[in-house]
Protein backbone atom coordinates (compact mmCIF):
# COMPACT_ATOMS: atom_id res chain seq x y z
CA UNK A 1 0.00 0.00 0.00
CA UNK A 2 1.38 3.40 -1.02
CA UNK A 3 1.80 6.23 1.45
CA UNK A 4 2.50 9.94 0.89
CA UNK A 5 6.06 11.22 1.05
CA UNK A 6 6.57 13.58 4.01
CA UNK A 7 7.34 17.16 3.11
CA UNK A 8 5.80 17.09 -0.38
CA UNK A 9 2.58 18.91 -1.32
CA UNK A 10 -0.45 16.66 -1.74
CA UNK A 11 -2.38 17.63 -4.85
CA UNK A 12 -5.92 16.97 -5.91
CA UNK A 13 -6.12 15.24 -9.30
CA UNK A 14 -9.25 14.94 -11.43
CA UNK A 15 -10.08 13.10 -14.66
CA UNK A 16 -12.64 15.03 -16.71
CA UNK A 17 -14.54 13.07 -19.36
CA UNK A 18 -15.32 15.26 -22.35
CA UNK A 19 -16.05 12.81 -25.21
CA UNK A 20 -16.65 9.17 -26.08
CA UNK A 21 -16.93 6.77 -28.98
CA UNK A 22 -17.95 3.21 -29.67
CA UNK A 23 -15.32 0.60 -30.40
CA UNK A 24 -14.61 -3.10 -30.36
CA UNK A 25 -11.83 -5.10 -28.79
CA UNK A 26 -10.17 -5.79 -32.12
CA UNK A 27 -9.72 -2.03 -32.59
CA UNK A 28 -7.55 -1.65 -29.52
CA UNK A 29 -4.89 -4.38 -29.66
CA UNK A 30 -2.16 -5.08 -32.18
CA UNK A 31 -2.96 -8.54 -33.50
CA UNK A 32 -6.66 -8.06 -32.83
CA UNK A 33 -8.51 -9.98 -30.15
CA UNK A 34 -10.23 -13.34 -30.01
CA UNK A 35 -13.28 -11.80 -28.34
CA UNK A 36 -15.34 -9.72 -30.77
CA UNK A 37 -16.96 -7.65 -28.05
CA UNK A 38 -17.74 -3.96 -27.59
CA UNK A 39 -14.94 -1.86 -26.06
CA UNK A 40 -15.89 1.82 -26.08
CA UNK A 41 -13.31 4.55 -25.56
CA UNK A 42 -13.64 7.65 -23.41
CA UNK A 43 -11.65 10.86 -23.80
CA UNK A 44 -10.25 12.76 -20.83
CA UNK A 45 -8.27 15.75 -19.77
CA UNK A 46 -6.82 15.99 -16.29
CA UNK A 47 -6.69 18.72 -13.67
CA UNK A 48 -4.04 18.95 -10.94
CA UNK A 49 -4.39 21.57 -8.24
CA UNK A 50 -3.07 22.37 -4.80
CA UNK A 51 -0.23 24.23 -3.06
CA UNK A 52 -1.28 27.36 -4.94
CA UNK A 53 -0.90 25.70 -8.36
CA UNK A 54 -3.30 24.75 -11.13
CA UNK A 55 -2.03 22.46 -13.87
CA UNK A 56 -4.01 21.07 -16.78
CA UNK A 57 -2.87 17.93 -18.59
CA UNK A 58 -3.96 17.87 -22.26
CA UNK A 59 -6.60 19.99 -23.97
CA UNK A 60 -8.87 17.56 -25.81
CA UNK A 61 -10.70 18.37 -29.04
CA UNK A 62 -13.65 20.51 -30.12
CA UNK A 63 -16.83 20.03 -32.13
CA UNK A 64 -15.39 20.28 -35.65
CA UNK A 65 -12.83 17.54 -35.09
CA UNK A 66 -15.37 15.43 -33.21
CA UNK A 67 -17.74 15.56 -36.18
CA UNK A 68 -15.04 14.82 -38.74
CA UNK A 69 -13.63 11.87 -36.79
CA UNK A 70 -16.96 10.42 -35.64
CA UNK A 71 -16.53 11.12 -31.92
CA UNK A 72 -19.32 12.13 -29.53
CA UNK A 73 -18.40 15.40 -27.85
CA UNK A 74 -20.09 15.59 -24.45
CA UNK A 75 -18.72 18.99 -23.47
CA UNK A 76 -15.77 21.10 -24.52
CA UNK A 77 -12.64 20.75 -22.40
CA UNK A 78 -13.11 24.34 -21.22
CA UNK A 79 -16.67 23.53 -20.14
CA UNK A 80 -15.40 20.48 -18.26
CA UNK A 81 -12.83 22.57 -16.41
CA UNK A 82 -15.45 25.21 -15.60
CA UNK A 83 -17.46 22.55 -13.76
CA UNK A 84 -14.48 22.34 -11.40
CA UNK A 85 -14.26 26.13 -11.11
CA UNK A 86 -11.28 26.50 -13.43
CA UNK A 87 -11.32 29.03 -16.27
CA UNK A 88 -9.24 27.73 -19.16
CA UNK A 89 -8.14 31.20 -20.22
CA UNK A 90 -6.46 31.80 -16.86
CA UNK A 91 -4.48 28.54 -16.58
CA UNK A 92 -0.74 29.22 -16.55
CA UNK A 93 0.68 25.71 -17.19
CA UNK A 94 -0.55 22.98 -19.52
CA UNK A 95 1.20 19.66 -20.10
CA UNK A 96 0.71 18.26 -23.59
CA UNK A 97 1.39 14.54 -23.28
CA UNK A 98 1.64 14.31 -27.08
CA UNK A 99 0.35 16.19 -30.10
CA UNK A 100 -2.44 13.86 -31.24
CA UNK A 101 -5.73 15.61 -32.00
CA UNK A 102 -7.44 14.43 -28.81
CA UNK A 103 -4.69 15.75 -26.55
CA UNK A 104 -3.79 19.14 -28.04
CA UNK A 105 -7.00 20.35 -29.72
CA UNK A 106 -8.48 23.52 -28.12
CA UNK A 107 -5.01 24.56 -26.91
CA UNK A 108 -5.92 28.06 -28.07
CA UNK A 109 -8.55 28.23 -25.30
CA UNK A 110 -5.64 28.52 -22.86
CA UNK A 111 -4.70 32.09 -23.63
CA UNK A 112 -2.16 32.53 -20.83
CA UNK A 113 -0.63 29.06 -20.69
CA UNK A 114 2.86 27.81 -21.22
CA UNK A 115 2.75 24.39 -22.85
CA UNK A 116 5.07 21.65 -21.62
CA UNK A 117 6.14 19.28 -24.41
CA UNK A 118 8.89 16.78 -25.06
CA UNK A 119 11.57 17.70 -27.64
CA UNK A 120 11.05 14.30 -29.24
CA UNK A 121 7.35 14.90 -29.77
CA UNK A 122 7.76 18.15 -31.69
CA UNK A 123 10.55 16.62 -33.78
CA UNK A 124 8.39 13.57 -34.52
CA UNK A 125 5.22 15.51 -35.36
CA UNK A 126 7.09 17.77 -37.79
CA UNK A 127 9.61 15.25 -39.15
CA UNK A 128 10.07 12.56 -41.76
CA UNK A 129 7.70 9.99 -40.25
CA UNK A 130 4.70 12.25 -40.90
CA UNK A 131 4.95 11.28 -44.57
CA UNK A 132 3.26 8.01 -43.63
CA UNK A 133 -0.43 7.55 -42.95
CA UNK A 134 0.11 4.99 -40.18
CA UNK A 135 1.95 7.64 -38.16
CA UNK A 136 0.27 10.90 -39.22
CA UNK A 137 -3.40 9.91 -38.93
CA UNK A 138 -3.56 10.85 -35.23
CA UNK A 139 -2.42 14.42 -35.87
CA UNK A 140 -4.31 17.47 -37.11
CA UNK A 141 -1.91 19.51 -39.24
CA UNK A 142 -3.39 22.85 -38.17
CA UNK A 143 -2.92 21.95 -34.50
CA UNK A 144 0.70 20.99 -35.02
CA UNK A 145 1.25 24.26 -36.88
CA UNK A 146 -0.54 26.06 -34.06
CA UNK A 147 1.87 24.62 -31.53
CA UNK A 148 4.79 25.66 -33.72
CA UNK A 149 3.35 29.17 -33.61
CA UNK A 150 3.33 28.91 -29.81
CA UNK A 151 7.05 28.09 -29.99
CA UNK A 152 7.64 31.32 -31.90
CA UNK A 153 5.72 33.18 -29.19
CA UNK A 154 7.93 31.60 -26.51
CA UNK A 155 4.98 29.76 -24.97
CA UNK A 156 6.33 26.21 -25.22
CA UNK A 157 8.59 24.79 -22.52
CA UNK A 158 10.53 21.90 -24.00
CA UNK A 159 11.69 18.92 -21.94
CA UNK A 160 14.14 16.16 -22.76
CA UNK A 161 13.22 13.07 -20.78
CA UNK A 162 12.32 13.38 -17.11
CA UNK A 163 11.64 16.81 -15.60
CA UNK A 164 10.32 18.23 -12.34
CA UNK A 165 7.63 20.86 -12.86
CA UNK A 166 7.10 21.55 -9.17
CA UNK A 167 7.59 19.73 -5.88
CA UNK A 168 5.47 16.59 -6.25
CA UNK A 169 4.82 16.95 -10.00
CA UNK A 170 7.09 15.46 -12.66
CA UNK A 171 7.11 14.56 -16.36
CA UNK A 172 8.51 11.34 -17.79
CA UNK A 173 9.09 10.53 -21.45
CA UNK A 174 7.65 7.12 -22.35
CA UNK A 175 7.53 7.05 -26.17
CA UNK A 176 5.95 4.07 -27.88
CA UNK A 177 2.57 5.34 -29.03
CA UNK A 178 4.34 8.42 -30.38
CA UNK A 179 8.05 9.17 -30.25
CA UNK A 180 7.68 11.89 -27.61
CA UNK A 181 4.76 10.72 -25.49
CA UNK A 182 5.12 11.67 -21.82
CA UNK A 183 3.24 10.79 -18.64
CA UNK A 184 2.71 12.89 -15.51
CA UNK A 185 3.47 11.79 -11.95
CA UNK A 186 1.63 13.58 -9.13
CA UNK A 187 1.97 13.31 -5.37
CA UNK A 188 -1.40 12.98 -3.63
CA UNK A 189 -2.91 12.05 -0.28
CA UNK A 190 -2.75 8.38 -1.33
CA UNK A 191 0.81 8.53 -2.65
CA UNK A 192 2.15 8.83 -6.19
CA UNK A 193 -0.49 8.78 -8.94
CA UNK A 194 0.62 8.43 -12.56
CA UNK A 195 -1.46 9.91 -15.37
CA UNK A 196 -0.41 7.48 -18.08
CA UNK A 197 -2.22 9.23 -20.92
CA UNK A 198 -1.66 7.07 -24.01
CA UNK A 199 1.26 5.17 -22.51
CA UNK A 200 -1.62 2.83 -21.65
CA UNK A 201 -4.96 3.57 -23.29
CA UNK A 202 -6.75 0.94 -21.21
CA UNK A 203 -5.97 -0.85 -17.95
CA UNK A 204 -5.63 -4.03 -19.96
CA UNK A 205 -2.68 -2.67 -21.91
CA UNK A 206 -0.29 -2.33 -18.98
CA UNK A 207 -1.82 -5.20 -17.00
CA UNK A 208 -1.40 -7.73 -19.83
CA UNK A 209 1.48 -6.05 -21.71
CA UNK A 210 -0.55 -5.71 -24.85
CA UNK A 211 -0.31 -2.63 -27.05
CA UNK A 212 -2.68 -0.30 -28.83
CA UNK A 213 -3.00 -0.41 -32.61
CA UNK A 214 -1.57 3.09 -33.23
CA UNK A 215 2.07 2.61 -32.33
CA UNK A 216 5.43 4.06 -33.38
CA UNK A 217 7.71 1.84 -31.27
CA UNK A 218 6.27 -1.33 -29.74
CA UNK A 219 9.40 -2.00 -27.71
CA UNK A 220 9.29 1.41 -26.05
CA UNK A 221 5.60 0.95 -25.30
CA UNK A 222 6.13 -2.36 -23.53
CA UNK A 223 9.14 -1.01 -21.63
CA UNK A 224 6.97 1.96 -20.74
CA UNK A 225 4.60 -0.26 -18.77
CA UNK A 226 7.50 -1.01 -16.46
CA UNK A 227 8.20 2.71 -16.12
CA UNK A 228 4.58 3.37 -15.16
CA UNK A 229 4.78 0.67 -12.50
CA UNK A 230 8.06 2.07 -11.15
CA UNK A 231 6.70 5.62 -10.94
CA UNK A 232 3.34 4.75 -9.39
CA UNK A 233 2.59 3.85 -5.80
CA UNK A 234 1.02 0.60 -7.03
CA UNK A 235 -0.83 -0.65 -10.14
CA UNK A 236 -3.96 0.93 -8.64
CA UNK A 237 -2.18 4.30 -8.84
CA UNK A 238 -1.83 4.14 -12.65
CA UNK A 239 -4.59 5.97 -14.53
CA UNK A 240 -4.95 4.95 -18.21
CA UNK A 241 -5.73 7.51 -20.85
CA UNK A 242 -9.00 6.32 -22.38
CA UNK A 243 -10.56 3.58 -20.28
CA UNK A 244 -14.26 4.04 -19.32
CA UNK A 245 -13.45 2.05 -16.17
CA UNK A 246 -11.76 5.16 -14.76
CA UNK A 247 -15.20 6.72 -14.32
CA UNK A 248 -16.42 3.59 -12.53
CA UNK A 249 -13.42 2.94 -10.29
CA UNK A 250 -13.06 6.41 -8.79
CA UNK A 251 -15.54 8.51 -6.80
CA UNK A 252 -17.22 11.43 -8.52
CA UNK A 253 -15.67 14.82 -7.80
CA UNK A 254 -19.10 15.81 -6.48
CA UNK A 255 -22.62 14.36 -6.74
CA UNK A 256 -23.38 16.83 -9.52
CA UNK A 257 -20.38 15.59 -11.53
CA UNK A 258 -21.27 11.91 -11.56
CA UNK A 259 -20.18 10.52 -14.93
CA UNK A 260 -18.28 13.72 -15.74
CA UNK A 261 -15.32 14.06 -13.36
CA UNK A 262 -13.74 11.75 -10.80
CA UNK A 263 -11.22 12.29 -7.99
CA UNK A 264 -8.01 10.39 -8.68
CA UNK A 265 -6.42 11.50 -5.41
CA UNK A 266 -8.96 9.34 -3.60
CA UNK A 267 -8.65 5.57 -3.47
CA UNK A 268 -10.47 3.68 -6.21
CA UNK A 269 -13.74 2.17 -5.09
CA UNK A 270 -13.30 -0.83 -7.41
CA UNK A 271 -9.80 -1.90 -8.37
CA UNK A 272 -10.88 -5.34 -9.62
C-alpha positions as CSV (number, residue, x, y, z in Angstrom):
1,X,0.0,0.0,0.0
2,X,1.4,3.4,-1.0
3,X,1.8,6.2,1.5
4,X,2.5,9.9,0.9
5,X,6.1,11.2,1.0
6,X,6.6,13.6,4.0
7,X,7.3,17.2,3.1
8,X,5.8,17.1,-0.4
9,X,2.6,18.9,-1.3
10,X,-0.4,16.7,-1.7
11,X,-2.4,17.6,-4.9
12,X,-5.9,17.0,-5.9
13,X,-6.1,15.2,-9.3
14,X,-9.3,14.9,-11.4
15,X,-10.1,13.1,-14.7
16,X,-12.6,15.0,-16.7
17,X,-14.5,13.1,-19.4
18,X,-15.3,15.3,-22.4
19,X,-16.0,12.8,-25.2
20,X,-16.7,9.2,-26.1
21,X,-16.9,6.8,-29.0
22,X,-17.9,3.2,-29.7
23,X,-15.3,0.6,-30.4
24,X,-14.6,-3.1,-30.4
25,X,-11.8,-5.1,-28.8
26,X,-10.2,-5.8,-32.1
27,X,-9.7,-2.0,-32.6
28,X,-7.6,-1.7,-29.5
29,X,-4.9,-4.4,-29.7
30,X,-2.2,-5.1,-32.2
31,X,-3.0,-8.5,-33.5
32,X,-6.7,-8.1,-32.8
33,X,-8.5,-10.0,-30.2
34,X,-10.2,-13.3,-30.0
35,X,-13.3,-11.8,-28.3
36,X,-15.3,-9.7,-30.8
37,X,-17.0,-7.7,-28.0
38,X,-17.7,-4.0,-27.6
39,X,-14.9,-1.9,-26.1
40,X,-15.9,1.8,-26.1
41,X,-13.3,4.5,-25.6
42,X,-13.6,7.7,-23.4
43,X,-11.7,10.9,-23.8
44,X,-10.2,12.8,-20.8
45,X,-8.3,15.7,-19.8
46,X,-6.8,16.0,-16.3
47,X,-6.7,18.7,-13.7
48,X,-4.0,19.0,-10.9
49,X,-4.4,21.6,-8.2
50,X,-3.1,22.4,-4.8
51,X,-0.2,24.2,-3.1
52,X,-1.3,27.4,-4.9
53,X,-0.9,25.7,-8.4
54,X,-3.3,24.8,-11.1
55,X,-2.0,22.5,-13.9
56,X,-4.0,21.1,-16.8
57,X,-2.9,17.9,-18.6
58,X,-4.0,17.9,-22.3
59,X,-6.6,20.0,-24.0
60,X,-8.9,17.6,-25.8
61,X,-10.7,18.4,-29.0
62,X,-13.6,20.5,-30.1
63,X,-16.8,20.0,-32.1
64,X,-15.4,20.3,-35.7
65,X,-12.8,17.5,-35.1
66,X,-15.4,15.4,-33.2
67,X,-17.7,15.6,-36.2
68,X,-15.0,14.8,-38.7
69,X,-13.6,11.9,-36.8
70,X,-17.0,10.4,-35.6
71,X,-16.5,11.1,-31.9
72,X,-19.3,12.1,-29.5
73,X,-18.4,15.4,-27.9
74,X,-20.1,15.6,-24.5
75,X,-18.7,19.0,-23.5
76,X,-15.8,21.1,-24.5
77,X,-12.6,20.7,-22.4
78,X,-13.1,24.3,-21.2
79,X,-16.7,23.5,-20.1
80,X,-15.4,20.5,-18.3
81,X,-12.8,22.6,-16.4
82,X,-15.4,25.2,-15.6
83,X,-17.5,22.5,-13.8
84,X,-14.5,22.3,-11.4
85,X,-14.3,26.1,-11.1
86,X,-11.3,26.5,-13.4
87,X,-11.3,29.0,-16.3
88,X,-9.2,27.7,-19.2
89,X,-8.1,31.2,-20.2
90,X,-6.5,31.8,-16.9
91,X,-4.5,28.5,-16.6
92,X,-0.7,29.2,-16.6
93,X,0.7,25.7,-17.2
94,X,-0.6,23.0,-19.5
95,X,1.2,19.7,-20.1
96,X,0.7,18.3,-23.6
97,X,1.4,14.5,-23.3
98,X,1.6,14.3,-27.1
99,X,0.4,16.2,-30.1
100,X,-2.4,13.9,-31.2
101,X,-5.7,15.6,-32.0
102,X,-7.4,14.4,-28.8
103,X,-4.7,15.7,-26.6
104,X,-3.8,19.1,-28.0
105,X,-7.0,20.4,-29.7
106,X,-8.5,23.5,-28.1
107,X,-5.0,24.6,-26.9
108,X,-5.9,28.1,-28.1
109,X,-8.6,28.2,-25.3
110,X,-5.6,28.5,-22.9
111,X,-4.7,32.1,-23.6
112,X,-2.2,32.5,-20.8
113,X,-0.6,29.1,-20.7
114,X,2.9,27.8,-21.2
115,X,2.8,24.4,-22.9
116,X,5.1,21.6,-21.6
117,X,6.1,19.3,-24.4
118,X,8.9,16.8,-25.1
119,X,11.6,17.7,-27.6
120,X,11.1,14.3,-29.2
121,X,7.3,14.9,-29.8
122,X,7.8,18.1,-31.7
123,X,10.5,16.6,-33.8
124,X,8.4,13.6,-34.5
125,X,5.2,15.5,-35.4
126,X,7.1,17.8,-37.8
127,X,9.6,15.3,-39.1
128,X,10.1,12.6,-41.8
129,X,7.7,10.0,-40.3
130,X,4.7,12.2,-40.9
131,X,4.9,11.3,-44.6
132,X,3.3,8.0,-43.6
133,X,-0.4,7.5,-43.0
134,X,0.1,5.0,-40.2
135,X,1.9,7.6,-38.2
136,X,0.3,10.9,-39.2
137,X,-3.4,9.9,-38.9
138,X,-3.6,10.9,-35.2
139,X,-2.4,14.4,-35.9
140,X,-4.3,17.5,-37.1
141,X,-1.9,19.5,-39.2
142,X,-3.4,22.8,-38.2
143,X,-2.9,21.9,-34.5
144,X,0.7,21.0,-35.0
145,X,1.2,24.3,-36.9
146,X,-0.5,26.1,-34.1
147,X,1.9,24.6,-31.5
148,X,4.8,25.7,-33.7
149,X,3.3,29.2,-33.6
150,X,3.3,28.9,-29.8
151,X,7.1,28.1,-30.0
152,X,7.6,31.3,-31.9
153,X,5.7,33.2,-29.2
154,X,7.9,31.6,-26.5
155,X,5.0,29.8,-25.0
156,X,6.3,26.2,-25.2
157,X,8.6,24.8,-22.5
158,X,10.5,21.9,-24.0
159,X,11.7,18.9,-21.9
160,X,14.1,16.2,-22.8
161,X,13.2,13.1,-20.8
162,X,12.3,13.4,-17.1
163,X,11.6,16.8,-15.6
164,X,10.3,18.2,-12.3
165,X,7.6,20.9,-12.9
166,X,7.1,21.6,-9.2
167,X,7.6,19.7,-5.9
168,X,5.5,16.6,-6.2
169,X,4.8,16.9,-10.0
170,X,7.1,15.5,-12.7
171,X,7.1,14.6,-16.4
172,X,8.5,11.3,-17.8
173,X,9.1,10.5,-21.4
174,X,7.6,7.1,-22.4
175,X,7.5,7.0,-26.2
176,X,6.0,4.1,-27.9
177,X,2.6,5.3,-29.0
178,X,4.3,8.4,-30.4
179,X,8.0,9.2,-30.2
180,X,7.7,11.9,-27.6
181,X,4.8,10.7,-25.5
182,X,5.1,11.7,-21.8
183,X,3.2,10.8,-18.6
184,X,2.7,12.9,-15.5
185,X,3.5,11.8,-12.0
186,X,1.6,13.6,-9.1
187,X,2.0,13.3,-5.4
188,X,-1.4,13.0,-3.6
189,X,-2.9,12.0,-0.3
190,X,-2.7,8.4,-1.3
191,X,0.8,8.5,-2.6
192,X,2.1,8.8,-6.2
193,X,-0.5,8.8,-8.9
194,X,0.6,8.4,-12.6
195,X,-1.5,9.9,-15.4
196,X,-0.4,7.5,-18.1
197,X,-2.2,9.2,-20.9
198,X,-1.7,7.1,-24.0
199,X,1.3,5.2,-22.5
200,X,-1.6,2.8,-21.6
201,X,-5.0,3.6,-23.3
202,X,-6.8,0.9,-21.2
203,X,-6.0,-0.8,-17.9
204,X,-5.6,-4.0,-20.0
205,X,-2.7,-2.7,-21.9
206,X,-0.3,-2.3,-19.0
207,X,-1.8,-5.2,-17.0
208,X,-1.4,-7.7,-19.8
209,X,1.5,-6.1,-21.7
210,X,-0.5,-5.7,-24.9
211,X,-0.3,-2.6,-27.1
212,X,-2.7,-0.3,-28.8
213,X,-3.0,-0.4,-32.6
214,X,-1.6,3.1,-33.2
215,X,2.1,2.6,-32.3
216,X,5.4,4.1,-33.4
217,X,7.7,1.8,-31.3
218,X,6.3,-1.3,-29.7
219,X,9.4,-2.0,-27.7
220,X,9.3,1.4,-26.1
221,X,5.6,1.0,-25.3
222,X,6.1,-2.4,-23.5
223,X,9.1,-1.0,-21.6
224,X,7.0,2.0,-20.7
225,X,4.6,-0.3,-18.8
226,X,7.5,-1.0,-16.5
227,X,8.2,2.7,-16.1
228,X,4.6,3.4,-15.2
229,X,4.8,0.7,-12.5
230,X,8.1,2.1,-11.1
231,X,6.7,5.6,-10.9
232,X,3.3,4.7,-9.4
233,X,2.6,3.8,-5.8
234,X,1.0,0.6,-7.0
235,X,-0.8,-0.6,-10.1
236,X,-4.0,0.9,-8.6
237,X,-2.2,4.3,-8.8
238,X,-1.8,4.1,-12.7
239,X,-4.6,6.0,-14.5
240,X,-4.9,5.0,-18.2
241,X,-5.7,7.5,-20.9
242,X,-9.0,6.3,-22.4
243,X,-10.6,3.6,-20.3
244,X,-14.3,4.0,-19.3
245,X,-13.5,2.0,-16.2
246,X,-11.8,5.2,-14.8
247,X,-15.2,6.7,-14.3
248,X,-16.4,3.6,-12.5
249,X,-13.4,2.9,-10.3
250,X,-13.1,6.4,-8.8
251,X,-15.5,8.5,-6.8
252,X,-17.2,11.4,-8.5
253,X,-15.7,14.8,-7.8
254,X,-19.1,15.8,-6.5
255,X,-22.6,14.4,-6.7
256,X,-23.4,16.8,-9.5
257,X,-20.4,15.6,-11.5
258,X,-21.3,11.9,-11.6
259,X,-20.2,10.5,-14.9
260,X,-18.3,13.7,-15.7
261,X,-15.3,14.1,-13.4
262,X,-13.7,11.7,-10.8
263,X,-11.2,12.3,-8.0
264,X,-8.0,10.4,-8.7
265,X,-6.4,11.5,-5.4
266,X,-9.0,9.3,-3.6
267,X,-8.6,5.6,-3.5
268,X,-10.5,3.7,-6.2
269,X,-13.7,2.2,-5.1
270,X,-13.3,-0.8,-7.4
271,X,-9.8,-1.9,-8.4
272,X,-10.9,-5.3,-9.6
